Every structure is written in C-alpha cells, then in structure tokens.
C-alpha cells in the first residue's frame, strides 16, 4: 500500500495474528467491493455487477450512509479503520464508510480527502 503516516499492527482472524499496516489513503484511490453481501443486496440488480460510480451513487442515497457521514463529521473522522486489500485497494470492510467519506468530501475535499485504512 502507498501510505502516509503508516504503522504496523496485527489483526486477529480465526485465532491467528496477521500483520497489517495502518495508514491514511486518499478515498479516491479506493474501490468498493461489489461482492460484499451487504453491498450486493443494496445495489445489485438482475445479477449484473454495477460500476464503481453506480455503487457510490446508490450507497450515498441510503439513510444509514447519510447518518454515518453525520457521525463521522461530528467525531472529526473515523473511529475504525476500513479494511483494504493491498494489491488492488478494494475495501473489504467499510464500504458504507467509504461512501460516507465521499459524501463528506463534496463539502470539504481537503479535510475529508484521506481515510484511516488497514
């Protein structure tokens, strides 16, 4: 991952500690994960995989994303990192947070330009 202000940590999955890198990445460089069951159920129709733009457009219309954006703004940022696959920058966990950041960046692209990632 290309990082800014990164640190190494571990994440426990199925009883095993896995090394991860915590960092800040530009949200514009990240990709939604259409195969995520929650994303799939919200945005996919007729078994056709939507484009990244279609996923974003549909997600930011959902109330839970709007509420999440308000919460992120009130807190001054994320409390939890989004989980990003390092080889292709797909967000495996945190697609709603990605959509919320993109919504916030419409107001202030500098303040909301980068997200906490792991």
Secondary structure, 3 states (H helix, E strand, C coil): CCCEEEEEEEEEECCEEEEEEEEEEEHHHCECCCCCHHHHHHHCECCECCCHHHHHHHHCCCHHHHHHHHHHHHHCCCCCCEEEECCCCEEEECHHHHHHHHHHHCCCCCCCCEEEEC
